[in-house]
Amino acid sequence: MQPGSKLPQVTFRTRVRDESIEGPNPFRWQDMTTEDYFAGKRVILFSLPGAFTPTCSTYQLPGFENNAEAFAGLGIDEIYCMSVNDSFVMNQWAKAQGIENVKVIPDGSAEFTRRVGMLVNKDNLGFGMRSWRYAAIINDGVVEAWFEEPGICDNHGEDPYGESSPENLMKYLEENKEAVA
């Protein structure tokens, strides 16, 4: 994806809490679209290889969570974390991480990830098809800035992290705040 590219139209299968449902699992299915998440907002989207994985859980997700207020002060309306995991996994990961500011988007079928060109094979780790690590600033469904880790390829021996870090996006937003204002 390049700045100026429009995001693909995808439907995400999500599970949302519904207090009208009794019992130990008060959740229902809710379809959410690209438009539901991105229309009329300036957001950060970051994607990673998998929920509960070390770099994602130790640095990337907590970094965006802990800087949510600063990102909001720089014109960000929402922060979304996407992974090629189902809604059950994404919801449990957010719960386990104590996430309150970042919203998770499950791309369980990898349709969005494939259509933005970030789907890679990670059979070398037993993961199957997953997302390459990237982040983006999205303004009303259009890519404003794209931050992709170097070396995208199948079965990469490492998991590069830096370009898509919260610190790197913060730097971009601080340097470009006048351009958007």
N, C-alpha and C positions, 0 to 999 in steps of 0.2 A: 504494500500500500504506500502511496505517496501523498503528501499534503495536497488537498483539493479533491481526493478520491471520496466518493460517497460509499458509505457502508452498505454491505449486501443486506437485502431484506430476508430475515430469518425468523422462524418461530421457535422459541425456547420453551421446553416443557419444565415448569417449575412446580414446587410444592410450597404452599403458603399456609401459615397458621390460620385456623378458622375456629373461633371460640364456640360456634354453634355445633361443632362436632364433639360428641362426648367420647370418653375413653382415653387410652394412653397415647393415641396417635391423632391429635386434633389438626390434621393437615388435609388439604385438598389440592388437586391438580389445578394449575392455572397457566394457560398459555400466555406468554409475553412475547412481544415482537421487538425487532430492532427499533421500530418507531416508538414503542412504549418506553424503551430505555433511553433513547438518544434524542428524540425530537424536542426542539425548543430549549435544549440545555447545553451547557458547556461542561463536559465531563472528562474525567480520567478513566481510561480503560487500560487495565493491565492483565496480561494473560501469562500463565505459567504451566509447567509440565504436569503438575498434579497437586491436589489437596494432600495435606499431611506430609509432604516431602520436606527435606531439611531446609534448603535455601528459601523456599516459599514460605514456610512456617516460622523461620527464625528471623529473616530479614525483610523480605519483600512485603508480605501482607501486614506485619506489624508496623513497618515503616510508613506505609500509606495510612494505616489506621491512626497512628500516633501523630501524624501531620495533617489530619483532616481539617482542623481549624485553620492552619496556615494556608492550605490549598484553597479553602473557601474564601479567605481574605485576598486571594489572587484570582478570584473570579470563577472558581470551580464549583458547580452546583451539586455534583455527585461523584463518587469514586466507585468504580465497578471492578471486581476481580472475576476473571473468567478462566475456566479450565475445562478440558475435555474430561469431565466427570459428570455423573448424574446429579440430580437435585438432592437426593438423599445424602450423598457424600458431601456436596458443597455446603448444605445446611449444617451437617454435623461438624464439619471443619470450622465453619464460622462460629458455631456454638463453643467448640473446644478452645478456640482462640480468643473467645470473649469479644468478638467483633461487634461494634455498635455503629461505626461510621461508614465502613465499607460495605457495599452490597455485593453479594455473590451472584454470578450468572452461570448456570450450568449449560455447557455445550456438549451434552452427553453423546450426541450423534456426530459431533465434530463438524457440523455443516458450516457454521460461521467460520471456524478456524480454517477449514479447507478453502472457503471462498475468499478469505483474505490472504491466502497463500502461506499460512503459517503451520500447516499440518505436517508433522514429521513422524517417522517411524522410530520408536524407542524400544524395539524388541531386544536390543542388547541389555536393557535393564528389566525386561519382562513387563514393560508398560503397554506395548502395542502402539497404536496411533495416539499421539499427544500433540499439544501445542508447543511450538518453539516459544521461548520467552520474549515478550515484547510489551511495550506500553504505547499509549497514544493519548493525545489531547483531541477530543472529538467535540466539534461545535455544530450543534443542530444536525447531527448525522453525517457530518463531513469531517474528514481528517484534517486537523490543523497542524499537528506535528506527530511524527512517527519515530519511535525509539526501539530499534530491533537489535538484539544481541548478535554479535558477529558470528560467522561460520555456520549458518543454517544448513543442516544436512541430516539425512537419516542416520540413526545409530551413532550420533556424536559421542565421543568418548568423555566429554566434559559437559558441564552445565554452566555456560558463561553467564555472568551476572554483573551488571554495571550500567549499561546503556539504559535499561528499563527500571533502574532504581528510583525510589521516591526522591532521592537527593538530586538526581539528574533532571527529573521533571520539574522539581522546585526551581532549579537553576534556570531552566528554560523559561518558566513562567515569570520569574523575577526579571530576567533580561528582556522579556517581551511584553511587560504589563502595559506600557504606553501604547503599543501597537493595537491592543485589543480594546482598550478603554474607550 
